[in-house]
Amino acid sequence: MMWFTADLHFGHSSILSKMNRPFETLERMNQGLIAAINERVAPSDSLYVLGDFAYQTTAENARRLREQITCEHVHLIRGNHDDSWSTGAGAGIFETEQDYLEIAPGYARGHKLVLFHYPIMSWNGKRRDAIALHGHVHSKGSTNNERNRERGILRYDVGVDANNYAPVSLTEVLKFFEGAQSHSRME
């Protein structure tokens, strides 16, 4: 199974107050996010982190946190905060690292997925119902995702702030857009 998340910000103490995250301390946030991943994602599944895995932390700490995630196939789509720790000792802690990725999971219901840290206005396959997954904007709750669906925009914020601090599955994303008519197709 495929899973998606973004904007974990492991090691970033200011994110607690900036985003009003419901954790008392940085360590509780780190452990809470790891627990949510490990509860949902099986070791043999694939987890795509769409940017900002860690921030204001050392490469060694990022590696230690990654090693606590039991999923064996963790892929990083780099975000704006991943450069500071992902070189040197932080290099190679993910199965793959890239800036952008297109995947077609068996063309599940005809959908291709476009993975990027940033929300973009247009993406490859948009007119053919490709779904863009992103992070970066730290949406609070599902309001932005619901608004996109109502407007026929097949773009979904997989960030933890928008998804109850847990990853979302491919099945959940496809179900979320089930019956939604892409505005791009109507043009």
Secondary structure, DSSP 8 states (H G I E B T S, - for coil): -EEEEB---BT-TTHHHHTT-S-SSHHHHHHHHHHHHHHHS-TTSEEEE-S-SB-SS-HHHHHHHHHT---SEEEEE--TTSTTTSSGGGTT-SSEEESEEEE-STTGGG--EEEESS--S--TTGGGT-EEEE-SS---TTHHHHHHHHTT--EEE-BGGGTTTS-EEHHHHHHHHTT---HHHH-
